[in-house]
Amino acid sequence: MAKLQKKSLAELEDYRQILTRYWGYTEFRSLQEEIILSVGRGEDTLALMPTGGGKSITFQIPSLAMDGICIVVTPLIALMKDQVDHLISRKIKAAAIHSGMTRNEILTTLDNCIFGDFKFLYVSPERLGTELFRARVRDMNVNLIAVDEAHCISQWGYDFRPSYLEINSIREMLEQVPVLALTATATPEVCDDIQDRLFFKKKNLLRKSFDRANLAYVVRQTEDKTRELTGIIQNLEGSGIVYVRNRKKCRELAQLLQEKGIPAVYYHAGLKQETRDERQRGWTGNRFRVMVATNAFGMGIDKPDVRFVIHMDLPDTPEAYFQEAGRAGRDEKKSWAILLYSQADKRLAEQRIGVNFPGIPRIREVYKGLCNYLQIPLGSGKGHQYDFEIGEFLHRYRFNALVAHSALKILGREGYIALTEAFNNPSRIMFRVGRDDLYSFQVKHAGFDGFIKLLLRSYSGLFSQYVRIDEAFLTKRSGLSAEQVYGYLKNLSSLHIIHYIPRKDIPVITFLEERLDEKNMLISPERYHFRKERYEKRIKEMIRYASSETLCRNQFLLSYFGQRDVPRCGRCDVCRAGDGLDRDSAEFNVIREKIVDLLSTGKETLEDLVAATGMDPGKVIQVVEWMVEQGKISREKDLKLSWTGSRQ
């Protein structure tokens, strides 16, 4: 045991040196050490860490300490590109393979990972099942498989993706390679399912408490949300995020806040990538105080001093709410997670069940329209990628946007397609000829010589890999017009001197199966109804969270994620509702006696107990908490309250 501890300490010191060398930190955050040591021992590990907990460090550090390359599976292409850029900026060789890349790009990247000294290969899950990837991965020296957003592999999870099941085939090929599965939100049943589906040799769950001691959860019931919102922001300090469900409301709310003298800007997936990047930088740099956004805003947020996150609409799931609300207060200073709730929200939330689960005939109709729009013949399309102008598609076939989007997601969960949301895919080039042949070309074609030299001066690595370029930068540096720069790139590409891939910023659809006649396309009624019931259950949990006046908000969320032995937080609106009650008052004693009478006949949940008293909920809760602290009431693991037997 002493030798083992000594070895662990030595390994930990090695890991700290890597942390300091590349990231400039001297100590790991809570739980990071434990995860890294587990991975370093070669153990399959599931790490449950809330948003902002530093997940990427837990696979990057141990992989850097070993020979070979780490394969990182993630569905979030924007985040994937962001992580690769961060690693490259730290002189760590990393690459990515995802939808939106050409076959030549993928081949070049895979070859570089086999023959080069690359340390990280980020892969979107739908790429794992391709013959090309499987053939190449056998020749890689893989030291770790990291699975981000690991809840996507579980059908019990809120965002199941069938393409994640392809990880199992990679595991079978690399059976001695350990797996680190990472997720920010997973219930106990999802945690068990993740470990089973990833073939863990033994169960190994490492988790960080979901409790955020600096974060106060509040629900404000109001029929005038706009007025409530402006009042809250005017009374709070610091920057924040306001989440809404639709783009139109996003724009209107930002404008309203500006008119009230609050510096605000809006963000949604319909904006151009340059606009989104500029607005995120402006908010991060405190040029704007408030970001009004749809749930498209979230990935890659690196702003620790967010003081409040306000939801104007009821989220679909506790998982989504917890993740979005958790973007507040990452600097561990007092912050607020506020949900505005009205009587209409319950009805609207229940209506979303039908929108998110259109009938199977409607899903077949969307599938047929999609195949016709992309001009895919019967029996074709498998493995091919298609640019997807969703606005044009909706207009041409007159589909309701929400229903069509839901149908596409269901087709994705059934394993027919993989839909990648729009992301910034910049222009890339790579020389197709070697240096000697390029020199000969320059001698024979003097008109191209200056532009080729410009490319070579501006970018490195052009002979061995695809390199991102910026046409605007080349225009400025060369003094040429944008049309001339584009013309040079196109001509050099047509002459097979370079391979030029112009930038795109639209969604990509990958067909995972060949096109079927829509009548023969199978959508399992069992899976459809199972997922619909799970979604409905989560919606009802969110309604219960928002409408309850007796459940501690923090305790509710922690219980949902499996932490059932925690006391009430004392920070949320429910806990603070009865702050003004004097323990020496007659009212306090009346409430206490009523509680004793009710609990003397059996155990009760707090919600049932409060309802049975018929008294002010906030005051009853305050008395109950005092009685628990004094040992007069005990709180069981199932959160039921029981009487200890003494009235003194």
Secondary structure as GFF3:
##gff-version 3
##sequence-region A 1 648
A	DSSP	alpha_helix	2	23	.	.	.	ID=ss1
A	DSSP	alpha_helix	32	40	.	.	.	ID=ss2
A	DSSP	beta_strand	45	48	.	.	.	ID=ss3
A	DSSP	alpha_helix	57	64	.	.	.	ID=ss4
A	DSSP	beta_strand	69	73	.	.	.	ID=ss5
A	DSSP	alpha_helix	77	89	.	.	.	ID=ss6
A	DSSP	beta_strand	94	97	.	.	.	ID=ss7
A	DSSP	alpha_helix	103	115	.	.	.	ID=ss8
A	DSSP	beta_strand	120	123	.	.	.	ID=ss9
A	DSSP	alpha_helix	125	128	.	.	.	ID=ss10
A	DSSP	alpha_helix	131	137	.	.	.	ID=ss11
A	DSSP	beta_strand	142	147	.	.	.	ID=ss12
A	DSSP	three_ten_helix	150	153	.	.	.	ID=ss13
A	DSSP	three_ten_helix	162	166	.	.	.	ID=ss14
A	DSSP	alpha_helix	167	173	.	.	.	ID=ss15
A	DSSP	beta_strand	179	183	.	.	.	ID=ss16
A	DSSP	alpha_helix	188	197	.	.	.	ID=ss17
A	DSSP	beta_strand	205	207	.	.	.	ID=ss18
A	DSSP	beta_strand	215	221	.	.	.	ID=ss19
A	DSSP	alpha_helix	225	235	.	.	.	ID=ss20
A	DSSP	beta_strand	239	243	.	.	.	ID=ss21
A	DSSP	alpha_helix	247	259	.	.	.	ID=ss22
A	DSSP	beta_strand	264	267	.	.	.	ID=ss23
A	DSSP	alpha_helix	273	284	.	.	.	ID=ss24
A	DSSP	beta_strand	290	293	.	.	.	ID=ss25
A	DSSP	beta_strand	306	311	.	.	.	ID=ss26
A	DSSP	alpha_helix	318	325	.	.	.	ID=ss27
A	DSSP	beta_strand	335	341	.	.	.	ID=ss28
A	DSSP	alpha_helix	343	356	.	.	.	ID=ss29
A	DSSP	alpha_helix	360	373	.	.	.	ID=ss30
A	DSSP	beta_strand	385	387	.	.	.	ID=ss31
A	DSSP	alpha_helix	390	397	.	.	.	ID=ss32
A	DSSP	alpha_helix	401	413	.	.	.	ID=ss33
A	DSSP	beta_strand	417	420	.	.	.	ID=ss34
A	DSSP	beta_strand	428	431	.	.	.	ID=ss35
A	DSSP	alpha_helix	435	444	.	.	.	ID=ss36
A	DSSP	alpha_helix	446	458	.	.	.	ID=ss37
A	DSSP	beta_strand	467	468	.	.	.	ID=ss38
A	DSSP	alpha_helix	471	478	.	.	.	ID=ss39
A	DSSP	alpha_helix	482	494	.	.	.	ID=ss40
A	DSSP	beta_strand	498	501	.	.	.	ID=ss41
A	DSSP	beta_strand	508	511	.	.	.	ID=ss42
A	DSSP	alpha_helix	525	547	.	.	.	ID=ss43
A	DSSP	alpha_helix	553	560	.	.	.	ID=ss44
A	DSSP	alpha_helix	586	599	.	.	.	ID=ss45
A	DSSP	alpha_helix	606	613	.	.	.	ID=ss46
A	DSSP	alpha_helix	617	629	.	.	.	ID=ss47
A	DSSP	beta_strand	633	635	.	.	.	ID=ss48
A	DSSP	beta_strand	641	643	.	.	.	ID=ss49
###
